[in-house]
């Protein structure tokens, strides 16, 4: 079930990239990796 979390993260990063641009997508990616490591 770990792939589901990764797929959701990729989709959210893609949406953030489309809506807010490249810099925001990078920031969101860094935040999501910190959150995912906290949940692990």
Buried (B, 14 or more C-beta within 10 A) or exposed (E): EEEEBEEEBEEBBEEBBEEEEEEEBEEBBEEBEEEEEEEE
